[in-house]
Amino acid sequence: MSDLFWIFISAAIVTNFVLVYFLGLCPVIGVTNQSATGLRLGLATTFVMVLAALAAWVLGIFLPLIASNSQVLGMTIFQTNRGYTLPQGLMFAIGGGLGITAVLSLVGGIRERTEFAPIPAIARGPALVFIIAATLSLAFMGFAGMGAA
């Protein structure tokens, strides 16, 4: 049971798909104008990742060949390469999906707060999102040693 908890924490925080592996940056840049939108997209991604985890466990290495979303593709490849059992794969998918949800919501919330801030025009739009993502990535890297004995 303890290994399922650490797989979940690792996928959600320590090795976050967006902030550590830089997978799925397109939705972070394009859809996170509001935290509510980020939350909905993140939960939808979590749902798809859980379904993909089930399919990857059944189909094995063949699923990554047909997956199209980079986060889902990364999750299925990592799950298959690590040899996770079905419960471990599901926990990895749920943790990874909720980690993506957290990032999308955080970026959306920060973008809402900076909408009326005196930020130079050159730093607005995608540039600001990359600055936010880089800062969050550094913050999440602080969890890198978590769970290591």
Helices and strands as residue ranges (DSSP letters): H 2-9, I 10-14, H 25-30, H 35-59, G 60-65, H 70-82, H 86-114, G 121-123, H 126-141
